[in-house]
Amino acid sequence: MADPSSYRPQPGQIPDSPGVYRFRDEHRRVIYVGKAKSLRQRLANYFQDLANLHPRTRTMVTTAASVEWTVVSTEVEALQLEYSWIKEYDPRFNVKYRDDKSYPYLAVTMNEEFPRVQVMRGQKKKGVRYFGPYGHAWAIRDTVDLLLRVFPVRTCSAGVFKNAARTGRPCLLGYIGKCSAPCVGRVSPDEHRELAEDFCHFMTGRTGTYLRRLEKDMTDAAEEMEYERAARLRDDIEALRKAMEKSAVVLADATDADLIALAEDELEAAVQIFHVRGGRVRGQRGWVTDKVEAVTSGDLVEHALQQLYGEERGDAVPKEVLVPALPEPLEPVQEWLTARRGSNVSLRIPQRGDKKALMETVHRNAQQALALHKTKRASDLTTRSRALEEIAGALDLDSAPLRIECYDISHLQGDDVVASMVVFEDGLARKSEYRRFQIKGFEGQDDVRSMHEVITRRFKRYLAEKEKSGEWSDDEETLLDGAPASTLTEEDGRPKRFAYPPQLVVVDGGQPQVAAAQRALDELGIDDIAVCGLAKRLEEVWVPDETDPVILPRTSEGLYLLQRVRDEAHRFAITYQRTKRAKRFRAGPLDEVPGLGDTRKQALIKHFGSVKRLRSATIDQICEVPGIGRKTAETIVAAFARAEPSAPAVNTATGEIIEDEDPAAPAAAASDERRGQES
């Protein structure tokens, strides 16, 4: 590990101008490439106190052994040079979008004498028109099969074409009318090229004009009593409409736009792109990346734009690019896109209407892609084994922690304090053994004290069950479905127990929470269970009695597993807390009435219809509610009287609260009028 001060340039050596910089390791390999509006200010950020740096940035600067830079004239040039160097050097600390597959395109080889329609993947070639990308090659073939009836363009390979020209006999498509058979001279090269151009125009979204032309030709043929030709045109129109139905209209006609959406967490990000041409979704693609460096959403968008348009032809850049966040600064990126296209490009965040709704759809696709990626990664046995081994090595455990329990505390400003315990065995969630806890000993925002209580309660139960068999006593702990733990049984009929311990306890938090968990285990005399904590902000792993955290490598599968365990505990805790909060009934002054539970509160509100009408009720009227006695009714009336800011009087004769007239509330006004007549 290198000391950044050993290769830090002198302040006067770094120019205060736009440029691109490269960090190299001790073997002269480029490990990071970046750009800056001011090289001096940007590089100074890397050579500050390591404690102030993001963990990923800290890892990068301590891995590097030297830094060099190149000055350019403008920020746009810096953007272009940064992209070129990232492609050339493939630095390990730069964002890398991993495309999980090679997307197929519908290609028309306009660079050949007789253009051919085909499915193509990989590097794009000059002189070839591309449409897509498509999710599957069969989707392209279905579309082409429908369009060949109207645009009988060649689809055969060069070998088949030459063989047909040699023998003078076309292939099967030529005989059934799905190829114009230029190989045997049925059409001239110019006529065949015109067919290919019409095919391309239709694929670019210019469908309305072409359909109207065919409909006019069909009408003219019918008027001239050329019924066979009219029927053929009718079938052509139907085939084109079927092809158009395969890509639904999502935006207004003639709208060309690319929509880019992100789904990200602390470690990874997924990007989804929808290509809209002529108002229709013509293609979709996506990438997943490890967030090796400290990047914002705007940075991820900038990298996606570079990857998407860096090697494309200018006509592949649409007029409008919709993104979830704008790069900083915006102007160089917009100028770069404009230069790529050759005309203005609008880069913006959709705010309302159809474009915002479509952006939400793209975002949902990104979320699903990220979830699918995590599922595939988590389900791999080799990956899980490596993750457990890395955790054991980082925490100096004797063996891999096959059973991990993670705890999290959740509350709303100190109210409804709850805790969760999730269990992972062999790197996979074991939801049947999740537990939930109510923290009843106290209220308040004291996560450390709550963590101590939860660990104590869980492992007291472990010690008790270790000594003797039997059911759990009736307690607050519940299972995932909300049933008390003591009501569930094993398959053999015995009560379900939790009598075996984990090898590792993980808490959601930093050093204070870890210390509280370790103190609880020490008080119970348990010394064979390891404890660690994962702090969310910097993803640092804390262990007891250590002043510095354990920093796992950014690409570590062990860190990924710990994060997944921590996030699952947080999800489970906050779900339980929200459920409790939703069930708790609040009715203003009624909450201050001693002995009045949620059931009777709800009965009162149901009987009177609202708290306002209950406030206007007499003691006798309140006593009519089942379960409410006269003493409780008097307490309710007194509670409403105390809650009034103007301290309204209570009519001692009727027991009613005398309120001021509220013109905005007819019911209240009627009550006031009635009270005036009674008095």
N, C-alpha and C positions, 0 to 999 in steps of 0.2 A: 504494500500500500504506500503510494507516494504522498509526500507532503506538498500540497499545491504551492506553498511559498517557495519551493525549490525551483520551480520553473515559471514563477510569476514574472511577467515583463515589467520593466520600469514604467512608471506612469507616463513619462514623456515619449515612450516608444510607440504607444498605441495611438493611431490617428483618430481624430474626432470626425469621422465621415462614414458614409454607408459602406458596408462590406460584408464578407462572408468569412467565418472563422472555422478552424478545424482543430479538434483536440486529438492528439495521438498518444498511444501508450508507449511503453518502453521498447516495444518491437517495431515502432514506427507505423503501426496500423492505425488508421483513422477510426476513432470510436464515437465521435459526435461531430455533426456539422450544423451550424446555425447561421442566421443572418441577423443584421442589426442596422438600425438607422444611424446609430452612433456606436462604433466599435469600442471606443474608450469606455462609455457608460455601461455597455452590455457586458464586456469582459470583466469590469470591476465587480459586478455582482457575483461572479464565480469565485473571486479571491477574497472573500470575507470570512469571518469566523465560521468554522464548519458547523458549529451548533446552530447557526442561524439558517443553514441551507436545508432545503427539502432533502429527505433521505436519498432519493434517487439521484438528485443533483450531487449530493455529497459523495455517493458511490462513484459517479462519473469523474469528478475532479480528482478523487484519490486514485482512480485507476489510470488516469492520464499521466503522461510524463512531459508533455510539451504542448504548446498551443501556437498556431500560426494563423495568419489572416491574409485576405486579399481585398484591396480597396476597389470599389466600383463607383460609377458615376451617380446612379440613382437606385432607389429602393427596388424598382422593377428589375433592374439588372441583378441585384442581390438575390431576389426571389428566383430568377431563372438559373443563376449560378448555384444556389443552394440545392435546387432540384437536380441539376446535373451531377453535382458531387454526391448527393445521396444515392443516386442511381449507380454512380461509378464505384463508390467505396462501400456501400451497404453498411453504414455504421451501426454498431450494436445498440447504442443508446438513443438512436432516433426512432420515431414512431414508424412501425412497419405494419402495413395493412396486409394481413394474410387472407388471400382469397381462397376459399375452401374448394373452388372448382374453376375450371376453364369454361367461361360462358360461350355458348355458340351464337354466331351471328348469321343472319341471312345476307349473303353476299351476291353481288352481280358484277361479273368481271368485265367491266366496260373497257378494259385495256386490251381485250382480244378482238379479233376481226368479227367473230360471232360470239357475242356476250353470253355467258352461262350463269344460270341461277343455281346456287349451291349453299350448303352449310359449311361455314368456315370457323375455325378457332385459332387462337394464338396471335402471333404478330400480324398486324394489318399491313396490307400491301398497297403500293401506290397505284392509282387508276382503278381501284375496286370500290364500288359503292357498298356500304355496310348498313344494315338495319338491325336494331336490337340494342343490347343483347337479350336473348330469350332464356327462360329458365330451363327449357328442355329442347333437345334437337327435334323431337317428334312434333313439338308445337310449330316449328318452322316448316316441317314437311307437310303438316296438315294445311297450313296457310298456302304453301306453294301449290299443293294439289288442287285447291279451290281456284286459285288465280290462273293456273295454266290453261283453263278452259277459255278464259278471256284473253290472256296474254301468253300464247303458246311459244314461250322462249325455250331455247335449248337448255337442258339440264344434264346431258350426258357428259362423260369424261372425254378427255382428248383421244384416248385409245378407241373408244366406241365410235366417236365422231369420224375418225380417220377410216375405220373399218367399214362404216356405212357408206362413206364417200367412195371407197374403193369398190365395194360391191354394187353400189347403186340402189341399195335397199335400206330404207330408214328403220329405226328401231320400233318397238311396239307403240311407244308414245306418238310416234309419227303416224301410225296407222289409225289410232283411236282419236286423233285430233287434239292431243295435248302437247304437241310440238309442231312447229311450222316446218320442220325438216329442212333446214338450210343445208344439211349435209348432202342432199340429193338435188339441190337447186330449186326447191319449190318456192322459195322466196330469195330475193337478192340480199346481199350483205346490208345494204341501206335499209331495206324493209325490215329485216330482222333487228337491226339496231334501233329502229323506231319502236318496235314492239318492246324491246328492253327498256327504252327510255320511258314509255308509257307505264311499264311495270314499276319503275323507280318512282315516277310521279305519284302513282297510286299509293305506294308504300310510304311516301313522305307526308301523306295526309290529304292530298288534293283529290278527294274522293267525290265530293259533291258535283264538281264540274263534269267529271268523266261519267258519272251515273246519269246526269241530265242529258248528256250527249247520246248515251246509249238509249235512253228512254225516247228521245226524239227520233232516233233512227228506227226504233221498233215501231213507233206510231206511223212514220212515213212508210215503212215496209208493209204495214197492215193496210194503209190506205191504197197502196199500189197493188194490193192483193198478193203480195209476196209472203204468204203465210208461213212457209218453212223458215225463211230468214227471220221473220218477226218472232217466231217461236224460239229460234236459236238465241236471238238477242234477249228475249225474256229470260231464258235459262242463264244467260251470261250475267244479267242484272241480279238474279237470285243468288248466283254463286258469289258475286262481289259483296252482296249484303251479308251473306253468311260469313265471309272472311272478315268483314268489318265488325260483326258481332263478337268476334274473338277478342277484340280489344275495345273495352267499353269506353264511351265518352265520359270524361271526368272534368274537362274544362271547356271553355268556349272554343268554337271552331277557330282554326288557324293559330291556336296557342302552342308555342314551342317552349318548353321549359324542362329543366332538370330539378328534381326535388331531392334534397339530401337531408337525412335525419340521423340522429345519434342516440344510442342507448349506452350508458357507461356506468361503471362503478369505480372503486378506488384503484383497481388493478387492470381492468380491460375496458375496451370500448368496441361497439359494433356500429358499422355505418351501412345504411341502406340508401340506394338511389333508385328513383323512378324516372324513366325517360318518357316524357310526354311530347308527342309530335302530332300536330294537327288536332289537338284536344284529346288525343287518345294515348293511353299507356302503351308504348311500343316496346318497352324493355324494362328489366329490373335486374339489379345486381347488388352485391353486398360484400363487406369485408369485416374481419375481426382483427383487432390489434392489442398487443400488450402495451400498457402505458409505462414504457421504460423510463421516460423522462417526465418531469413535472409539467403537464400541459393542461391548458384550459379547453373549453368547448370550442372557442374560436380557433385555437391552434389545431385542433383535430379537424375542423372544417377546412382550414388552409391546406393541411396535408392531404385531405381527401380531394380537394380541387386539383392539387398538383398531380396526384396519381391518376385522376380521372381524365384530365385534359393535357397532361404533360407531353404525351406522345400521340395525341389525336390530331387529325387534320383540323384546320380551322372551321370547316363547316360542321364539325361534330359539337362545337360549343353553341348552345342555344342562345336565344335573345335574353332569356331570363333564367337565373339560377336562384332557387329558393332554399334557404338554409335555416337551421335552428339558432345559430349564433354567428355573428359577424367577426371575421378576423381583425386583429389589431396590429398595425394600422390597416384600414380598409382600402385606401386609395391605391397602393401598389398592386394589390391582388386584382382589383377591378381593372386597372390599366393593363395588367398582364393578360387577363381574360379578353379584354377588348382587342389587344394586339393579336391574340391567337385567332379570334373570330374575324377581325378585319372591320368590325363595326361595334357599336355600343352594346355592352352586356350589362343587364341589371342584376346586381347581387344584393338580395334583401331578405328580410324575415317576413313571411306572410302574417298579416294581422287579423284578417277577417275574410268571410266568404268561402267560396269553393276551394280556393288555394290553401287556406288554413285547414279546412276539413280534410283535404287530401294529404296535407303535411302530417296531420294526426294519424292517418292511415299508414303512412310511411314510417312514422315513429313507432307504431305498434309492431310493424314488421321488424324494425331494428331490435325492439325489446325481445321479440320471439327468437330472433337470430342469436342474441346474446344468451338467452336462457337455454337454447338448444346447444350452443357451444359449451356452456358450463356443464350441462347434463352429460354430453359426450365425454368431456374431460374428467368428470367425476366418476363416470362408470368404468373407466379403464383401470383394470386391476394393476397393471404395471405402474401406472401413474400414482395410484393410491399407495402402493407399497413404497414407492420412492418418497412420497410425501411424508409418510409415517417415519421412515428412516431419517429424513432430513430433520424432522422435529426432534427425534430422539438425539441426534447428533448435536443440534443447536442447544438443547436443554440439558445435555449430558446425562441422559437417561440410560439405564442398564439395557433396556429393550424398547422396541417400538411400542408406542401407546395404542394398543388395539382397541381400548375403550376410552373415549374422551367425553367428559361432561362439561358443558359450558353454561354459565349462569349470567343473567342480565337483570337489572333492576329497571322498572318503568313506573312513572307516575306523572300526574299533571299538576305542576306547581305544588308538589307536596301532598296532593290528595290522591286517594285510591292507589296507594303504593303496592305494587305487586312485583313478583319475580318469576323468572322462568328457568327451567333446567332442560336442556336438550342433550340427547345422547347420540354419539356417533360411534359405531363399531366397525372396525376395519375400513374406516374412511367413508362409511355410508350412514345416512341418518336412520335411526331406529325410533320411529315416531311412537310406537306403542309404549315406550318407556319415558316419554316426555313427562315432565311434572310442572305444575303451576303452584305458586305460593302467594298467600295474602300476608302482607306485613301488618300485623295487628298491634304489635307492641308499642308503636309510636307513629306519628305522622310527621311529615316534613321532608325536605330535600336533603336527606343524609344517606347518600348511596353507600358510603363506607359502612355505616352502622347496619344498614339493610343487608348488605352483602355478608357481614359477619353473622347476622341472625339466620339467613337462609342456609349458609354452609353448616352452621351449628345444628339446625333442625334436620337437615338431610342426613348428616353423618351420625347424629344421635340415633336416628332410626336405623342406620346401617349397623351400629354397634349393638343395638337392642336385638335386631333380627339375627345378628351373628351369634348371639348367646342363646337365643331360644327361637323356636318356630312359633308361628301364630299370625293372626291377622294384625293389620295396622289398627291402631286405635282411631276413633273418629276424629279427624283433624281437618285442617284447612286444605291440605294437599289434594289436588284433583288431577285426573288424567286428561288426555287430549279432548275427549268428548264431554268433559264436565262431570263425569260420574266419580263419586268418591273412590279412592284407591282400594278401600277395604271391601268394596262390592264386587271387584273383579277376581276371577279365579283362573288358575292354570288349566290346561287341557285335562289334567288328571283329577280336577275337582278341588285341589288344594288352593288356599288363598294365594293370590299373586304377591310375590315378595320382591324386595329390592335389596337383597342381602349380600351382593357382591360389589366391590368398589371399582372405580375407574383407575386407570394408570395415570391419568392426567386430568386435572381440573383447570379449565380455562375460564377466566372472568372477563367480562367486557369492561375494560377500564385500564388505568395505569397503575403506578406504584402504590397509591393508597388502597385501592381495591384489592390488589394482590396481597398486601400486608394484612388486610382484614381477613381474607380467606385463609392465609397461612396461620394467623393467630387463632382462628376458630379450630383448625385441625390440631394445632399444638395443645390447645386447652382440652381437647378430647383425647389426647395421647396418640394421635394417628401420625405416623412418621414415614409411611411407605407410599404416599400419594404425592406426586409432583404437582406444583401449582405454577401457573403463569397467567399473564394478562396481555390482552391485545388492545392497545390504544388506537382508536379509530383515526384520529387526525393524521398521524404520521406512520401508522401501521407498524409501531414498535412493539416488540415482545418484551415484557417485563417479567422478571423472576424475583422471588423474595430475597431480601438482604443484599441487593445489588443496586448501586447508585446509577449505573448506566444500563440502558436497555440492550437486548440482543437484536441486532439488525440482520434479518434474513435477506439473502439476495433477492432482487426484484423478480427474477425468473424462477424463484424457488417454488416447487410444488408444495412444500411444507407451509410456506406463507399463504398460498392459495387455499389450502385446506383449513388453516386456522381462521382465515377470513370468512370462509363459507360457514364454519361452525359458529363463529361470532355473529354473523348476520342472521343465521337461523334462530339463534337465541333471542336476538333483538326483535325479530319478526314475531316470534311466539309470545314474547313478553308484551309487546305493544298491542297485539291482537287481544290478549286477555284483558289488558288495562282498558282498552276501548269498549270491550264487552261489558265490563263492570260499570264503566261510566254511563253507558247507554241504559243499563238496567236501573241505575240509581235514579230515583224520582225526586225532583226538586220542585218545591211548591212555595217558595218565598217564606213568609212568616210561619207556615205550617211546619217547616223544618225545625223551628224553635220550640215546638210543643213537645214536652217530654212524654215518652211512651207512645207517640203516634208514629207508627211504622208506615212503610211504603204502601201496604195493602189498604189501610184505612185512609191514607191520603188520596189514593186513586179512587176509592169509593166516594169520598167527599167531592172530588172534582167531577166524577162521572154523574153524581146526583145533581149538582148545581150547574154543571156545564162549563164553568170557568172559575178561576180564583176570584175574579172581580165580583161575580154574583155571590160566591161564598162569603166574601167580605160584607156584602149587604144583607146577608141572612140573619134572622133572629136566632136566639139560643134555642127556642122551641123548634124552629125549622131545622137547625143542625142536628137536634136530637132525633129527628125522623130518619136519619141515615143509619142503617143497620150497623151495630157495633160501636156507636157513639153515644156515651152517656152524658148526663147533664153536666157533670163536673168537667168532662173533657170538652164539651161545647163551650162552657164558660171560659176555659183556658184558651180555646181557639179564638174566641172573640177578643179576649184580652191581648193575645199575641198580635192580632191585626191592629189593635189600638196602639200598641207600643211601636209597631212598624211604621205607622203613618208619620211622615216628617213634620206635619203640622199638629200632631197629637190630637186627632179628632175626638169629640166626646162620645160617650156611650149612653144611650137613653136607658136610664135605670128601670123605667116602667116596662119597656118592650125588650131590652137587651140588644137593641140595634145600634150600629155605628152610624153617627150622623156625619155625612160627607157633603162636600160642596158639589154643586151641580156641574156635570161634565157634558157640555153640549154635543161633543163628538160621539158620545155613547148613548144611544136611545134607551137601552135597557137601564143604564144607570140613571138617566133623567127620569124615567118612569118610576124608578125606586125612590128618587128624591121627592117627586111629586106625591107619591103615596105616603112617604114619611111625614111630609108637611101636613097632609090631611089628617093623619092619625094624631099628630101633636096638637 
